[in-house]
Amino acid sequence: VEHAFQEQTDEKMAMDLQAEYDKEVLAAQEEKEACEKAMATTHTGKAWSLVEAVIDLFTSFKQDVPPEQAGKIREIAKDDLVFLAEKMFEQQEQFRQSGIPCHVDLGFHYTRKENIETIRSGGLLSKAERQNNSIT
C-alpha cells in the first residue's frame, strides 16, 4: 500500500513538474514572438532582422563555395551592417512618404581589397568622415 502511494505521489509530482515546465516553455515562446513582433515595427529592429537573415544566407552560401574562395569572403562588422540597413529603412520611409518608388530588390556594398583593414579597424565611414580623416 505504501509503495503504491509513493508511486502515485511520484507520478503526481512528475506531472506537476511537466506542467510547470510546459507553462515556462510556452511563456518563453510567447515572449520571443512578442519581441520579434516589436522588432518588426522599428527601423532598428528591421535592420537587425535583415542583418541576421543576410548573415545566415552568407553562412549558407559560404559552405557551397570552394574552400580556396570561401576564405576570401567575409562579413566585416555586424554593427556597421545594422547601421547601414537602418539608414536604408529610414531613407526608404522618407521616399515612401514623398511618393517616390522605394522597393529594394537587391542591395550590396563592394569594397576594394586595399580598404578592408581600414574598415575593420574604423568601420564604414561616410565620404565626409573619410575626408576629415584624410582617408582616400
N, C-alpha and C positions, 0 to 999 in steps of 0.2 A: 504494500500500500504506500509506504513511504517512498519507495523507488518510483512508483507511478506518479505520485505527487511531484517529485523532483523533476521528472521528465516533462510534466505539464508546465511547471514553473520555468524550466529552461526554454521550453518551446515558446511560452508567452513572452519571455524576455527577448528571445531571438526575433520574434515577430515585432515586438515593440521597437527594438533597435533597428530592424529593417525599415519599419515605417518612418522612424525618425530620420534615417539616412535618406530615404526616398524624398521626404519633405525638403531636406537640405539640398539635395541634387536639383530638385525642381525649382527651389528658390534661387539657386545659383544660375540655372539656365534662364530663368525669367529676368534676373538681374543683368546677365550678359546680353540678352535680347533687348532689354531697355537701354543699355549702354550703346549697343550697335544702332538702335533707332535714333538715339540722341546724337550720335556721331554723324549720322546721315543728314542732320539738319543744319550743320555749320560748315563753313568753308574749311576750317582746320580739320574737322572730323572727316570730311570727304577727302581731304588731302591725305590724311593718314591712311584711310582705307584704300585709296588709289595706290599709294606707295607700297603698302603691304601686298596688294594684288600684283603690282609690277615686279616686286622682288620675288614673289612666288613664281611668276611666269619666267622671270630671268633665271631663277634656280633650275626650273624645269628645262628651259631651253639649253642651259649650260651643260646639262647632263647628256644632251644629244649631239654636242659639238665635239669634234676630235680633241683629245687631250692637249695637243700642241697649240690649238686655237683657244681652248677654254681658258687657259691661263692668261690670255690677253684680254679677256672680257671680265670687267668687274664693275660693281656699283661703287660710287665714290663716297658719298656721305648721305645717310638717310635723312638727317635734318635738313640738308640742302634740298633734297628731293621733295620733302614735305613743304618747305618754304616756296619752292617754285610751283608746286601743284596748287598750293593755297593761293598764290598770286594769280595763277591761271584761272581758278574758280572765281576769284574776285573780279578779274577783268571780264570773264565770261558773263557774270551777273550784270556788270555795267553795260556790256554790249546788249544783253537781253532787254534791260530797262530802256535802252535807247533805240530799240527796234533793229539793231544790227545783227545779222546772222552770227550765231555763236557756237554752232555744233562743231565739236572736235572729233575727227575720225582717227587721227594719229598725231602724236606729239613725240618729239625726240630732241635730244641735245647731243651734238657731236663735239668732241674736244680733241684738239691736236695733241699728239703724244707728248710733245715738249711742255704742255701746260698741266699735265696730270699731277705732278708733285706739288705745284703751286696750289692747285685746287684742293688737294688732300690736306695741305697744311693750313690754308687760309679760307677754304670754302669757295663757293661760287660768288663772284663779285660782279656788280653792275659795271657798266662802262665808266661811269663817274668814279666809282671806288677804285677801279684799276688805274685810271688816270691819276687820281690823288696819291696812289701808292707807287706810281711810276712802273706799272706792270703793263707790258705790251701784249 
